Amino acid sequence: GDIEQEATTGLIDDRIRMAAGKSLGLSVTAEGLQAGMEEFASRANLSAEAFLKALGEAGVAPETFRDFVEAGLLWREVVRVR
């Protein structure tokens, strides 16, 4: 598919998920975010630090990964609450 369009759609989806979580008063702790990043990175057999380094080498900002993980964690909580 169109990588640029998929990226844009993914970013929009992440913002919607974050807004839904925040509208319910949900948040992610720093510890929860770190655990989520470690969990995601482990799927590639990497630590979060190594995964962030690899993303940086590919031109992806660390904040992009953190926001992606935070949105996913918040969305899990939204679904759980509802």
FIGUBA-745461 format. One record per residue (C-alpha): z negated, y, x negated; residue number from 1. Coordinates in steps of 0.02 Angstrom, whole numbers, plus 32768, in hexadecimal, padded with zeros to 4 digits. Last residue first. Example, Ala and Ser with C-alpha at 12.3 -4.5 7.8 and 13.67 -1.06 7.14 Angstrom:
PT     w     v     u    i
PT  7E9B  7FCB  7D54    2
PT  7E7A  7F1F  7D99    1
***
This chain:
PT     w     v     u    i
PT  7A6F  8001  8323   82
PT  79EE  800C  8299   81
PT  7A3C  7F7D  8234   80
PT  7AEB  7FC5  8246   79
PT  7AAF  8070  820D   78
PT  7A4E  801F  817E   77
PT  7AE7  7FC3  813F   76
PT  7B49  8066  814E   75
PT  7AC9  80BF  80E1   74
PT  7ADD  803C  8059   73
PT  7B9A  8047  8060   72
PT  7B9A  8105  805B   71
PT  7B22  8102  7FC7   70
PT  7B91  8087  7F6A   69
PT  7C2C  80F2  7F83   68
PT  7BCE  8192  7F58   67
PT  7B8F  8145  7EB6   66
PT  7C3D  8107  7E8A   65
PT  7C8B  81B2  7EA7   64
PT  7BFC  8208  7E4C   63
PT  7C23  81A3  7DB0   62
PT  7CD0  81F3  7DAA   61
PT  7D66  817F  7DA6   60
PT  7DE3  819A  7D18   59
PT  7DFD  80E3  7CE8   58
PT  7D8D  80F8  7C50   57
PT  7D0A  8141  7CC4   56
PT  7D17  80A8  7D34   55
PT  7CF9  8037  7C9F   54
PT  7C61  809E  7C6B   53
PT  7C1D  809B  7D1C   52
PT  7C2F  7FDD  7D1E   51
PT  7BD7  7FCE  7C77   50
PT  7B45  8037  7CB7   49
PT  7B3E  7FD9  7D5C   48
PT  7B34  7F37  7CFC   47
PT  7BCF  7ECA  7CFB   46
PT  7BFF  7E1E  7D3C   45
PT  7C84  7E6D  7DAC   44
PT  7C1E  7E45  7E48   43
PT  7B87  7E7E  7DE1   42
PT  7BC9  7F30  7DED   41
PT  7BAC  7F31  7EA9   40
PT  7AFA  7EF0  7E9B   39
PT  7AD0  7F66  7E0C   38
PT  7B12  7FFA  7E70   37
PT  7AAD  7FC4  7F07   36
PT  7A10  7FB1  7E9E   35
PT  7A2A  805F  7E55   34
PT  7A43  80A7  7F03   33
PT  79A6  8051  7F44   32
PT  7940  8093  7EB2   31
PT  7981  8144  7ECD   30
PT  7953  8132  7F84   29
PT  79D9  8129  8009   28
PT  79CA  8191  80A6   27
PT  79C2  817A  8161   26
PT  799A  8203  81DE   25
PT  7A0D  81BB  8263   24
PT  7A8A  8249  824A   23
PT  7A7B  8227  818E   22
PT  7AB9  8177  81A4   21
PT  7B4B  81A9  8213   20
PT  7B7A  8236  819B   19
PT  7B7A  81BC  8109   18
PT  7BE9  8142  8165   17
PT  7C62  81CC  8197   16
PT  7C67  820C  80E4   15
PT  7C8C  815C  80A3   14
PT  7D17  8145  8123   13
PT  7D67  81E8  80EB   12
PT  7D5F  81B2  8035   11
PT  7DAC  810A  805F   10
PT  7E39  815B  80C2    9
PT  7E5F  81CE  802F    8
PT  7E5E  813C  7FB6    7
PT  7ECF  80D5  8026    6
PT  7F48  8167  8036    5
PT  7F4E  817E  7F79    4
PT  7F65  80C4  7F5D    3
PT  7FF8  80B7  7FD6    2
PT  8000  8000  8000    1
***
